[in-house]
């Protein structure tokens, strides 16, 4: 069952909002106001945080767990549009009037997050500095989306897998990436067995090393970059 704290979430003392880059430098009293408006939620594995077609009426700050944004094609094949982990923020579409989510958010693990409704979020972005940061972040997200789409256009499955690993590597501070085969396959429009074979090839050639069932260590990012010209 989805758990909900009926009172504003104060347990994190505003740390959840610190994850939102565009609020950096915002007056403390404004951050405090936002904090008092947020609500802590908990979801079990497999639960939907929102469905494709639902109104974009809130942003979600992931505290712990993994959430995938996905859609299904005409054949029922899952296509993963993105994966959100600790301290990531799901806010796509919330700035567009009367918009609806284009993908469903499904919990890959048990998830705890904070929900901030749209009207409170809109008050925050009236600060000029915050608005400028949002413009910058939207530009970065568009750049990232273009890179993800470019991966799917690469003909070689091996280079496609290498490109995804490199993309995830650049978005984190650790050299070890945690992704399940099904997650990678859904992100690249490949079959899980194809992804598995290509990871083994990359491992034999010294690009990566499997350190767990879903963990892959990047051994040579520069060579990986040369492989995909990415």
trRosetta pair geometry for C-beta under 8 A, 3 or more apart (Angstrom, degrees):
i j d omega theta_ij theta_ji phi_ij phi_ji
1 44 7.5 68 29 -16 24 119
2 41 6.5 -13 -178 -169 103 100
2 42 6.8 164 -161 81 56 56
2 43 5.5 -8 -115 -101 89 69
2 44 7.7 -114 -78 3 55 80
2 47 6.3 142 -76 -166 97 154
3 41 6.9 149 83 -164 61 49
3 42 4.0 4 52 51 108 107
4 39 6.6 8 -163 161 93 119
4 40 7.5 153 -152 89 46 60
4 41 5.6 -10 -102 -110 74 74
4 42 7.8 -148 -62 25 39 72
5 9 5.9 102 72 -83 143 83
5 39 6.3 -175 68 -167 82 74
5 40 4.3 33 18 57 126 100
5 41 7.8 -122 14 -68 79 38
6 39 7.9 -12 -134 -139 18 113
7 10 7.8 -43 128 -1 108 100
8 35 7.0 92 164 134 120 62
8 36 4.5 14 178 -163 168 49
8 37 6.5 1 -120 -37 120 9
8 38 6.3 85 -156 60 83 55
8 39 6.8 -84 -117 -83 46 59
9 12 6.6 20 145 14 109 99
9 16 7.5 30 105 8 133 148
9 35 7.4 -106 80 -177 74 74
9 38 5.2 -58 38 104 106 97
9 39 6.1 129 -22 -146 101 19
9 40 3.8 113 -92 -37 130 99
9 114 5.6 -120 44 -114 153 111
10 13 7.0 43 173 -78 65 47
10 35 6.9 79 -106 152 65 112
10 36 7.7 18 -78 -97 96 63
11 40 7.2 14 27 -58 117 154
12 15 4.4 -108 165 40 102 98
12 16 5.1 77 95 -23 155 93
12 63 7.2 -130 -81 -115 146 127
12 114 7.7 -97 22 -51 143 135
14 17 5.2 -49 -168 38 73 112
14 18 6.5 85 135 -32 80 93
14 31 5.8 57 -146 148 129 115
14 32 7.1 -53 -83 -91 128 56
14 35 5.0 -61 -92 -87 80 140
15 18 5.2 -45 -154 22 43 120
15 19 7.5 53 150 -27 62 90
16 19 6.0 -44 -171 14 40 114
16 35 7.8 132 55 -118 102 85
16 38 6.9 -177 86 149 141 168
16 61 4.6 107 179 117 105 147
16 63 6.3 -52 -101 -82 106 96
16 114 4.8 65 168 10 163 143
17 20 5.6 -46 -165 23 53 114
17 23 5.7 -65 171 90 95 160
17 31 5.5 153 118 -158 153 98
17 34 5.9 109 -107 100 142 127
17 35 6.1 -88 -20 -75 137 87
17 38 7.7 -148 -59 -32 101 150
17 61 7.4 -77 -76 -90 42 166
18 23 7.8 -113 -104 83 27 114
18 24 8.0 65 -150 -89 59 78
19 61 5.9 133 64 -156 131 113
19 87 4.1 -160 -123 -162 128 80
19 88 7.4 -92 167 -44 131 9
19 89 6.1 158 119 -49 107 102
20 23 4.5 49 96 9 108 114
20 24 8.0 -163 100 -32 62 70
20 61 7.0 -73 -51 -101 102 121
20 89 5.5 73 -96 -67 83 156
21 24 5.9 -26 -169 -13 48 115
21 133 6.5 -158 121 175 83 123
21 137 6.3 150 73 -85 120 126
22 125 7.6 7 136 -107 133 92
22 130 5.5 81 154 -159 94 71
22 133 3.6 159 -132 111 76 119
22 134 4.9 55 -137 -65 154 66
22 136 7.8 166 -97 56 96 97
22 137 5.6 -79 -58 -13 114 141
23 26 4.6 -50 -170 0 71 135
23 31 6.4 110 169 -101 124 98
23 34 7.6 -92 -129 38 146 166
23 124 6.8 -30 -102 175 105 131
23 130 6.3 18 -99 -119 50 109
23 133 7.8 -146 -30 83 27 154
24 133 7.1 158 41 -118 89 159
25 129 6.0 -83 101 137 124 147
26 30 5.1 -100 160 81 107 125
26 31 5.4 128 95 -56 112 93
26 124 7.2 -5 -139 -163 155 97
26 127 6.1 127 -124 66 96 171
26 129 7.3 -171 -84 83 66 115
26 130 6.0 38 -87 -71 113 114
27 30 4.6 87 68 4 89 106
27 31 7.2 -161 94 -6 46 85
27 127 7.9 -167 8 -112 93 144
28 31 5.5 -55 -148 38 37 112
28 32 6.1 41 153 -23 68 105
29 32 5.4 -50 -148 34 34 116
29 33 6.6 40 151 -24 63 100
30 33 5.6 -48 -152 30 34 114
30 34 6.7 34 150 -16 63 102
30 124 6.6 125 166 -124 111 79
30 127 6.9 56 -172 -54 169 139
31 34 5.7 -55 -154 36 35 111
31 35 6.3 40 148 -25 67 105
32 35 5.4 -50 -148 32 33 116
32 36 6.5 32 155 -19 65 104
33 36 6.0 -57 -153 34 30 109
33 37 6.8 25 150 -17 63 108
33 120 7.9 -162 135 -159 91 105
33 123 7.9 -82 121 110 131 134
34 37 5.7 -63 -155 36 35 110
34 38 6.6 40 151 -33 69 102
34 116 6.6 6 -173 -134 93 137
34 120 6.3 135 -125 157 69 112
34 121 7.9 73 -133 -92 112 50
34 124 5.6 36 -82 -79 128 130
35 38 5.9 -51 -152 19 34 113
37 116 6.2 69 106 -139 103 84
37 117 7.0 -103 162 31 112 90
37 120 4.2 169 147 -136 161 162
38 61 7.6 -19 -145 24 140 124
38 114 4.4 15 174 177 126 119
38 115 6.6 151 -158 70 72 40
38 116 4.9 -39 -99 -80 86 86
39 114 6.7 147 70 -157 35 69
39 115 5.0 -23 61 57 91 95
40 112 6.9 -3 -172 -174 96 98
40 113 7.7 164 -151 91 55 32
40 114 5.6 -39 -95 -98 55 75
41 49 7.8 114 111 -131 145 95
41 60 8.0 -55 44 -135 130 105
41 112 7.1 169 88 -153 50 53
41 113 5.5 -17 62 66 96 78
41 114 7.2 148 15 -108 81 22
41 115 5.6 48 -14 -18 125 112
42 110 7.3 3 -176 180 93 95
42 111 7.1 169 -154 91 51 52
42 112 4.9 -18 -103 -101 81 79
43 47 4.1 -140 -175 72 105 137
43 49 6.2 -87 -52 -79 163 82
43 65 7.8 177 64 116 94 172
43 107 4.7 -174 113 -49 121 151
43 110 7.0 173 90 -156 56 53
43 111 4.6 -3 56 59 101 98
43 112 7.8 -179 21 -79 68 35
43 113 7.6 -2 4 15 109 104
44 47 5.2 103 58 -26 67 117
44 107 6.8 147 100 86 33 148
44 110 5.7 -33 -133 -107 42 81
45 107 5.5 -136 -126 116 34 105
45 108 6.9 -22 -141 142 88 22
45 109 5.5 -34 -95 -146 100 23
45 110 5.6 -55 -42 -53 78 56
46 106 6.9 -19 -152 -176 31 99
46 107 6.3 -37 22 71 21 91
47 106 7.4 168 86 -152 33 60
47 107 4.9 21 52 19 77 125
47 111 7.7 -132 59 35 109 110
48 51 5.6 22 172 -67 144 79
48 104 5.9 -53 -137 -175 110 111
48 105 6.6 109 -164 76 63 62
48 106 5.7 -34 -99 -98 63 69
48 107 7.8 -132 -71 -1 18 83
49 60 6.1 29 169 -98 143 169
49 67 6.4 -3 -7 -139 139 136
49 90 7.7 96 105 64 149 161
49 105 4.0 -42 52 98 108 120
49 106 7.5 -149 7 -77 81 20
49 107 6.8 108 -38 -48 95 89
49 111 7.4 -58 -67 91 118 149
49 113 7.3 13 -123 42 137 149
50 54 4.7 -124 -175 58 102 148
50 101 5.4 130 122 -18 124 164
50 104 6.8 -155 99 -144 56 57
50 105 5.2 47 42 28 76 108
51 54 5.0 108 59 -28 72 111
51 101 7.1 145 96 72 34 131
51 104 5.0 -12 -136 -111 47 101
52 71 6.1 82 -79 -107 153 87
52 100 7.8 73 178 142 50 101
52 101 5.6 -121 -119 107 40 93
52 102 6.2 -6 -139 160 96 22
52 103 5.3 -29 -87 -138 103 14
52 104 4.7 -69 -23 -47 83 77
53 100 5.5 -4 -155 164 28 134
53 101 6.8 -39 21 64 24 80
54 57 7.8 -87 148 9 95 99
54 100 6.3 157 79 -158 28 88
54 101 5.2 12 57 21 82 115
55 98 7.7 -66 -135 -154 100 44
55 99 7.6 111 -157 87 59 46
55 100 5.7 -61 -100 -103 36 75
55 101 7.9 44 98 -9 8 82
56 92 7.8 -103 -129 104 136 54
56 93 4.0 -146 -95 121 157 107
56 94 4.8 -144 156 -88 112 54
56 96 7.0 57 57 57 148 87
56 99 4.6 -7 22 91 129 95
56 100 6.1 -169 -21 -116 83 17
56 101 5.7 134 -76 -56 83 69
56 118 7.2 100 125 -85 70 130
57 94 7.6 171 -69 -126 2 91
57 117 6.3 -22 151 -150 85 79
57 118 4.9 -96 -165 -16 48 121
58 94 7.0 -87 90 -113 11 129
58 115 5.1 10 167 -172 143 94
58 116 6.1 153 -162 76 86 41
58 117 4.9 -51 -99 -109 94 43
58 118 5.9 -97 -74 -39 41 72
58 121 7.6 144 -144 -17 44 132
59 89 6.2 8 173 -179 116 99
59 90 6.4 170 -163 86 65 57
59 91 3.9 0 -122 -98 114 95
59 94 5.5 -65 -65 -27 87 168
59 115 7.6 158 79 -152 43 50
59 116 5.1 -13 57 60 90 98
59 118 7.7 117 -18 -88 77 57
59 121 5.6 108 1 -91 118 149
60 67 7.9 -5 113 39 137 175
60 89 7.2 160 84 -158 48 54
60 90 4.4 0 56 53 98 108
60 91 7.6 -170 30 -64 55 64
60 105 7.4 127 41 160 156 171
60 113 4.9 23 -178 155 97 142
60 114 7.2 159 -154 78 52 45
60 115 5.7 -18 -102 -99 75 68
60 116 7.9 -175 -79 21 30 73
61 87 7.7 -13 -176 -144 88 34
61 88 7.9 176 -152 92 50 38
61 89 5.3 -18 -104 -106 70 81
61 90 7.9 -151 -69 24 28 70
61 113 5.8 161 77 -166 47 84
61 114 4.5 -5 52 53 106 96
61 116 7.2 45 -13 -7 106 109
62 65 6.4 -120 -166 63 107 82
62 67 6.1 -143 -96 6 134 121
62 84 5.2 156 -19 139 150 109
62 85 6.5 -180 112 136 146 15
62 86 6.1 -128 119 -112 100 24
62 87 6.8 -51 80 12 83 16
62 88 5.0 11 37 58 122 80
62 89 7.4 -148 11 -79 79 32
62 90 7.2 75 -33 -14 100 98
62 111 6.6 -61 -138 -160 94 108
62 112 8.0 108 -163 82 55 49
62 113 5.0 -40 -104 -101 44 107
63 86 6.7 -6 156 -136 27 77
63 87 7.7 51 -122 -64 33 50
63 112 4.6 -44 62 99 118 94
63 113 5.7 -173 4 -96 83 40
63 114 6.8 83 -41 -17 108 85
64 86 5.7 13 -104 -99 44 100
64 110 7.9 2 112 105 100 83
64 111 6.9 177 90 -145 60 45
64 112 4.9 27 44 40 94 99
65 85 7.6 -154 99 -142 35 54
65 86 7.4 117 31 -68 37 72
65 107 6.3 -19 161 -152 137 98
65 108 7.4 157 170 60 87 74
65 109 4.6 -158 -147 81 85 99
65 110 5.7 -122 -100 97 127 45
65 111 3.3 -142 85 -101 159 66
65 112 6.5 134 -6 16 119 56
65 113 7.7 -84 48 -46 119 93
66 83 6.3 -8 -170 -175 99 102
66 84 7.2 154 -156 80 49 51
66 85 5.4 -12 -103 -101 76 77
66 107 7.5 111 81 -164 55 56
66 108 4.1 -43 98 60 105 118
66 109 4.9 72 31 13 89 106
66 111 7.3 -121 44 -85 30 105
67 83 7.1 156 82 -159 47 54
67 84 4.5 -14 62 59 99 101
67 85 7.9 -170 24 -71 70 35
67 88 8.0 -146 45 77 106 126
67 90 7.0 -61 96 -50 144 139
67 105 5.3 8 175 -173 120 96
67 106 6.9 154 -158 74 69 34
67 107 5.8 -39 -102 -101 77 51
67 108 6.6 -166 -93 4 20 88
67 111 5.9 56 -63 -107 99 154
67 113 7.9 11 -39 -55 143 143
68 80 5.3 -59 -170 -135 118 108
68 82 7.3 168 -155 90 55 45
68 83 5.2 -23 -102 -103 74 76
68 84 7.7 -174 -81 19 26 72
68 105 7.4 164 81 -148 37 50
68 106 5.5 -21 61 61 87 88
68 108 5.5 78 -16 -49 102 113
68 183 6.7 -139 -95 -125 136 98
68 186 7.7 43 -174 95 144 147
69 80 7.0 105 74 -166 57 63
69 81 4.4 -61 105 66 106 102
69 82 4.5 20 36 52 117 86
69 83 7.6 -140 17 -70 74 33
69 84 7.4 66 -25 -14 96 103
69 90 7.5 156 -65 -129 118 121
69 103 4.2 76 174 108 92 138
69 104 7.1 159 -151 76 54 36
69 105 5.7 -25 -94 -92 70 69
70 78 5.3 -4 -178 -168 134 98
70 79 6.3 153 -157 77 77 45
70 80 4.9 -38 -96 -102 95 56
70 81 6.3 -179 -93 7 33 82
70 103 5.8 142 56 -172 15 112
70 104 6.0 -34 64 61 70 86
70 106 6.3 -32 28 16 114 118
70 186 6.6 -25 -121 167 120 140
71 78 7.8 147 80 -153 33 54
71 79 5.3 -20 65 62 80 101
71 81 6.5 54 -3 -33 96 115
71 102 7.2 -40 -70 144 130 75
71 103 4.9 -92 -50 -114 89 86
71 104 7.2 134 -86 12 51 82
72 76 5.6 -10 -179 -145 120 37
72 77 6.7 150 -155 68 70 34
72 78 5.8 -37 -98 -95 77 51
72 79 7.0 165 -98 14 24 82
73 76 7.2 -55 69 15 64 15
73 77 4.9 -6 38 54 109 91
73 79 6.1 77 -37 -24 96 120
78 182 8.0 32 72 172 136 99
78 186 4.9 -33 110 -123 97 124
79 186 5.9 170 -134 -175 22 82
79 189 6.7 4 -118 -82 98 85
80 83 6.7 10 173 -53 127 89
80 183 6.2 52 -54 -157 172 61
80 186 3.7 82 -12 118 104 112
80 187 4.6 -47 74 -70 113 67
81 102 7.8 104 -75 100 173 102
81 103 4.8 -124 21 -68 142 165
82 103 7.9 132 28 77 90 159
82 148 7.8 -60 -82 -102 80 167
83 108 7.5 0 -141 -12 104 147
83 179 7.6 166 27 -115 171 96
83 183 6.4 37 -76 -166 142 125
83 187 7.7 -55 -22 -76 109 128
84 88 3.9 -154 -159 97 88 142
84 89 7.8 -139 -147 43 130 13
84 90 5.6 -62 -67 -61 167 100
84 105 7.9 -13 26 -142 129 111
85 88 5.6 88 50 -9 47 123
90 105 6.4 43 -157 -103 166 146
91 94 5.0 -67 -172 20 74 129
91 95 7.7 56 151 -26 98 91
91 121 7.5 177 -139 -155 122 153
92 141 7.4 -178 -93 177 100 151
93 96 5.6 -61 -159 32 54 111
93 99 4.5 -154 -175 127 93 138
93 100 7.3 -63 178 85 142 16
93 101 6.1 170 62 -97 163 51
93 102 7.0 175 -73 -6 141 90
94 99 7.4 -132 -87 64 17 125
94 118 5.6 -159 -166 -111 101 96
94 121 6.4 -2 146 95 136 157
95 125 7.8 -31 -110 59 107 175
95 134 7.4 136 -88 175 149 136
96 99 3.7 69 88 -44 107 136
101 104 7.2 97 126 -86 130 37
101 105 7.5 -82 -165 -17 151 95
107 110 6.9 28 166 -121 134 17
107 111 4.4 -132 -126 -4 116 123
108 180 7.8 -167 -168 8 132 131
108 183 7.4 22 -121 -84 150 124
116 120 5.7 -111 -179 83 90 119
116 121 5.4 109 125 -62 111 98
117 120 5.4 83 66 14 79 103
117 121 7.0 -149 99 -7 37 94
118 121 5.5 -61 -147 39 32 113
118 122 6.1 33 158 -24 69 106
119 122 5.7 -50 -147 32 31 113
119 123 6.9 38 151 -23 60 99
120 123 5.7 -46 -156 27 36 114
120 124 7.0 39 148 -21 63 101
121 124 5.7 -54 -158 29 37 114
121 125 6.7 23 154 -13 69 106
122 125 6.1 -59 -146 38 35 103
122 126 7.3 52 152 -38 61 93
123 126 6.0 -44 -166 5 37 116
124 127 6.7 -39 173 7 50 107
124 130 6.1 -129 147 171 78 166
125 130 5.1 -138 -126 120 49 118
125 131 5.5 98 176 -82 82 72
125 134 5.9 21 -137 -33 121 151
126 130 7.6 29 52 62 29 124
126 131 7.3 14 -140 -52 13 114
127 130 4.0 72 73 9 102 113
127 131 6.8 -175 85 -14 51 83
128 131 5.6 -56 -148 33 31 113
128 132 6.6 30 156 -18 65 104
129 132 5.8 -53 -152 34 33 111
129 133 6.6 34 151 -19 65 104
130 133 5.7 -55 -152 35 34 111
130 134 6.5 37 150 -23 66 103
131 134 5.6 -52 -152 31 33 114
131 135 6.8 38 150 -21 63 99
132 135 5.7 -48 -155 29 36 114
132 136 6.8 35 149 -15 64 103
133 136 5.6 -55 -155 37 37 113
133 137 6.2 34 151 -18 69 106
134 137 5.6 -55 -144 39 33 109
134 138 6.2 36 156 -22 66 104
135 138 5.9 -54 -147 35 28 111
135 139 6.6 31 152 -20 61 105
136 139 5.7 -55 -154 33 32 113
136 140 6.5 30 151 -17 65 105
137 140 5.5 -52 -149 36 37 112
137 141 6.2 37 152 -20 68 104
138 141 5.6 -51 -144 37 33 111
138 142 6.4 36 154 -20 64 103
139 142 5.8 -53 -150 34 30 112
139 143 6.5 33 150 -20 63 105
140 143 5.5 -53 -151 35 34 114
140 144 6.3 34 151 -19 66 104
141 144 5.5 -51 -146 37 34 112
141 145 6.2 38 153 -22 65 104
142 145 5.6 -51 -146 35 32 113
142 146 6.5 35 153 -20 63 103
143 146 5.8 -54 -152 34 30 112
143 147 6.6 31 150 -19 63 104
144 147 5.6 -53 -152 34 34 113
144 148 6.5 34 151 -19 67 103
144 167 8.0 113 -153 -164 84 111
145 148 5.7 -52 -149 35 34 111
145 149 6.4 32 153 -16 66 105
146 149 5.7 -55 -147 39 32 110
146 150 6.3 39 151 -26 64 105
147 150 5.5 -51 -149 31 32 116
147 151 6.9 43 150 -28 62 96
147 167 6.1 156 135 -116 124 120
147 230 7.7 86 -154 -171 103 104
148 151 5.7 -43 -159 19 35 116
148 152 7.4 31 149 -15 61 100
148 167 7.0 108 -85 -161 71 162
148 187 7.4 -89 -157 -175 107 98
149 152 5.9 -54 -160 32 40 110
149 153 6.9 35 146 -19 67 106
150 153 5.7 -61 -155 34 39 112
150 154 7.2 53 148 -37 66 92
150 163 7.8 -124 105 176 92 149
150 230 7.8 149 113 -129 128 96
151 154 6.0 -43 -163 7 38 114
151 160 5.6 101 176 -150 82 76
151 163 4.6 -178 -118 109 97 131
151 164 5.8 88 -157 -66 151 78
151 167 6.9 -58 -64 -30 139 145
151 187 7.8 -3 101 141 144 94
151 188 6.3 -84 137 -115 114 85
152 160 7.3 63 -102 -140 29 121
152 188 6.4 -179 -95 -151 72 50
152 189 5.6 63 -137 16 107 122
154 159 5.0 -123 165 101 137 110
154 160 4.6 177 78 -78 117 80
154 163 6.2 144 -3 -4 158 151
154 228 7.0 -30 -119 -149 157 98
155 159 7.9 37 64 50 56 124
156 159 4.0 67 82 14 114 107
156 160 6.5 -176 93 -15 57 83
157 160 5.3 -54 -145 34 34 117
157 161 6.4 34 157 -18 67 102
157 188 7.8 99 -144 146 74 134
157 190 5.7 111 -137 -119 108 138
157 194 5.4 -81 -170 165 153 119
157 195 7.7 -122 175 -81 110 49
157 198 5.5 -135 126 -67 96 144
158 161 6.0 -54 -152 35 29 108
158 162 6.3 28 151 -16 63 109
158 198 4.6 -168 -105 -141 62 111
158 201 5.9 -57 -122 84 120 143
158 202 7.1 163 -162 -56 92 94
158 227 8.0 -91 131 168 99 124
159 162 5.4 -53 -143 40 35 115
159 163 6.1 41 154 -25 66 105
159 227 6.2 -162 -115 142 82 91
159 228 4.7 141 -167 -106 90 82
160 163 5.7 -53 -150 33 28 113
160 164 6.7 28 152 -18 62 103
160 188 5.1 116 151 -158 119 127
160 190 6.7 146 101 -44 140 135
160 198 7.9 -12 61 170 82 171
161 164 5.9 -54 -152 33 33 110
161 165 6.5 32 152 -17 65 105
161 184 6.9 43 -130 172 87 128
161 188 6.8 -18 -80 -85 59 172
161 190 7.5 -54 -66 33 93 165
161 195 5.8 149 -103 -138 123 73
161 198 4.3 140 15 114 155 136
161 199 6.3 -121 168 -63 145 69
161 202 6.9 -134 107 -29 119 139
162 165 5.8 -55 -151 37 32 112
162 166 6.3 31 152 -18 66 108
162 198 7.8 -112 -35 159 78 116
162 202 6.1 166 -86 -102 94 135
162 207 6.8 -42 -122 159 109 159
162 224 5.5 -165 -173 -159 104 89
162 227 5.1 -62 151 100 163 131
162 228 5.0 -172 100 -47 112 119
163 166 5.6 -55 -146 38 31 111
163 167 6.2 37 153 -24 65 105
163 228 4.3 161 -74 -156 89 159
163 230 5.0 153 -124 -78 94 158
164 167 5.5 -50 -146 33 32 115
164 168 6.5 27 157 -13 65 104
164 179 8.0 -139 140 114 116 175
164 184 6.1 128 118 -146 154 92
164 187 6.0 114 -132 108 137 130
164 188 5.8 -80 -50 -66 143 118
165 168 6.0 -58 -149 40 29 105
165 169 6.1 36 151 -26 64 109
165 177 6.0 -166 -145 28 76 161
165 202 7.7 142 9 161 161 168
165 208 6.5 -68 -173 -79 160 143
165 216 6.4 -75 -127 107 120 140
165 218 6.5 154 157 -88 110 104
165 224 6.8 -95 92 -163 112 144
166 169 5.4 -51 -144 33 32 118
166 170 6.5 31 157 -20 64 104
166 218 7.7 110 -95 -120 56 138
166 221 6.7 122 -125 -150 88 83
166 224 5.1 176 -78 132 112 121
166 225 6.2 133 -138 -80 145 67
166 228 6.5 -148 13 39 148 142
166 230 5.8 121 89 83 149 138
167 170 6.1 -58 -154 32 27 108
167 171 6.9 18 152 -15 61 111
167 230 7.7 -79 -59 155 83 142
168 171 5.8 -64 -152 37 36 110
168 172 6.8 2 162 3 68 114
168 177 4.8 82 112 -131 130 131
168 179 6.7 -101 -92 -43 172 133
169 172 6.8 -86 -153 46 26 91
169 175 7.0 22 -142 -139 103 51
169 177 6.1 -74 -72 -59 71 120
169 218 5.0 41 -109 -38 139 158
169 221 6.0 -169 138 -112 152 116
169 224 7.8 77 21 89 158 155
172 177 7.4 149 38 -99 142 75
174 177 7.8 167 97 -65 99 45
175 217 5.8 43 122 -158 94 79
175 218 5.0 -120 -173 52 84 90
175 221 7.9 -113 -134 -47 99 114
176 211 6.1 -51 -131 40 124 143
176 215 5.5 5 179 -172 112 103
176 216 6.9 159 -156 80 63 35
176 217 4.7 -31 -97 -94 81 74
176 218 7.5 -153 -81 8 32 73
177 215 7.1 156 79 -153 43 53
177 216 5.0 -20 60 63 94 90
177 217 7.8 172 16 -87 69 25
177 218 6.9 64 -13 -33 106 98
178 212 7.9 -11 -113 71 88 127
178 214 5.5 53 -163 120 73 98
178 215 5.3 -22 -98 -96 74 74
179 183 5.0 -132 -171 86 85 126
179 184 5.2 91 139 -56 126 96
179 214 6.2 -154 77 179 25 92
179 216 7.1 -34 38 15 93 113
180 183 4.4 96 59 2 81 106
180 184 7.1 -153 93 -4 43 84
180 214 4.8 -35 -84 -124 60 125
181 184 5.8 -58 -150 38 32 108
181 185 6.0 31 154 -20 68 109
181 192 4.4 74 142 -154 114 101
181 195 5.4 156 -155 88 84 128
181 196 5.8 1 -126 -64 134 92
181 214 7.7 -116 -20 -112 65 82
182 185 5.6 -53 -142 38 31 113
182 186 6.2 30 158 -18 64 108
182 192 5.6 -23 -82 -89 57 125
183 186 6.0 -57 -148 37 26 108
183 187 6.4 24 154 -18 61 110
184 187 5.7 -60 -150 36 31 111
184 188 6.2 0 162 3 67 116
184 190 7.6 -30 127 59 82 113
184 192 7.8 106 67 -120 91 67
184 195 4.9 134 103 -155 121 151
185 188 6.3 -77 -143 50 25 93
185 189 7.9 60 170 -117 58 0
185 190 5.1 -110 -139 80 71 74
185 191 6.1 -17 -146 168 128 12
185 192 4.5 -72 -44 -74 152 60
185 194 7.4 114 -115 56 102 92
185 195 5.0 -116 -73 -18 83 139
186 189 7.8 30 -163 -69 26 39
188 195 7.0 132 51 -88 137 112
190 194 4.7 -115 173 81 109 128
190 195 5.4 126 102 -54 126 90
191 194 4.5 94 61 1 83 105
191 195 7.2 -153 92 -5 45 84
192 195 5.6 -54 -150 36 36 112
192 196 6.3 40 152 -23 68 104
193 196 5.4 -49 -147 33 35 116
193 197 6.5 37 154 -20 65 102
194 197 5.9 -53 -151 34 32 110
194 198 6.4 25 155 -14 65 109
195 198 5.9 -62 -149 40 30 107
195 199 6.3 32 155 -22 66 105
196 199 5.9 -55 -149 33 29 111
196 200 6.6 29 153 -18 62 105
197 200 5.8 -58 -155 35 32 112
197 201 6.6 34 149 -20 66 104
198 201 5.4 -46 -148 33 38 115
198 202 6.4 39 152 -18 66 103
199 202 5.7 -53 -148 38 34 111
199 203 6.3 36 150 -22 65 106
199 208 6.9 -67 -159 79 77 139
199 210 6.9 74 152 -67 119 111
199 216 6.7 -102 -150 -106 121 137
200 203 5.5 -53 -146 35 32 114
200 204 6.4 35 154 -21 65 103
201 204 5.8 -53 -148 34 31 110
201 205 6.4 16 157 -7 64 112
202 205 6.0 -65 -146 46 29 104
202 207 4.3 -67 -174 59 88 124
202 208 4.9 29 128 24 113 108
202 224 8.0 43 -154 -109 121 99
203 206 7.9 59 179 -59 29 19
203 207 7.3 -83 -74 54 27 76
203 208 5.5 -62 -84 81 67 80
203 209 6.0 103 -134 -106 94 40
203 210 6.0 -28 -97 -12 144 90
206 219 6.1 -104 172 92 64 145
206 220 6.6 31 134 6 89 131
206 223 7.7 6 102 89 95 162
207 218 7.6 -41 157 -147 71 64
207 219 6.2 153 156 50 21 100
207 220 5.8 -95 -132 54 49 96
207 223 6.0 -135 -109 99 85 115
207 224 5.3 109 -160 -80 113 91
207 227 7.0 -13 -105 -22 143 153
208 216 5.2 1 178 179 131 104
208 217 6.3 151 -165 78 71 50
208 218 5.8 -39 -107 -106 84 43
208 219 5.8 -176 -103 4 23 93
208 224 7.7 66 -51 -86 92 128
209 216 7.3 151 75 -161 37 59
209 217 4.6 -17 62 59 91 105
209 219 5.6 81 -13 -50 99 117
210 215 7.0 112 -165 84 59 63
210 216 5.8 -35 -102 -104 57 70
210 217 7.7 -172 -86 17 8 79
211 215 4.6 -61 71 109 89 115
211 216 7.0 161 16 -105 83 17
211 217 5.0 67 -25 -24 124 109
212 215 3.5 49 42 26 105 115
218 221 5.3 44 155 -71 130 83
218 224 6.6 -60 -152 -17 107 155
220 223 4.1 22 126 24 121 115
220 224 6.2 150 98 -20 69 87
221 224 5.3 -57 -148 38 34 117
221 225 6.3 40 153 -25 67 102
222 225 5.7 -51 -152 31 31 113
222 226 6.7 32 149 -18 63 103
223 226 5.5 -51 -151 34 37 113
223 227 6.4 45 149 -28 66 101
224 227 5.6 -47 -152 25 34 117
224 228 6.9 0 161 7 64 105
225 228 6.8 -75 -150 50 28 87
225 229 7.6 76 161 -96 60 16
225 230 6.0 -121 -143 56 64 79
226 229 7.1 18 -164 -71 31 57
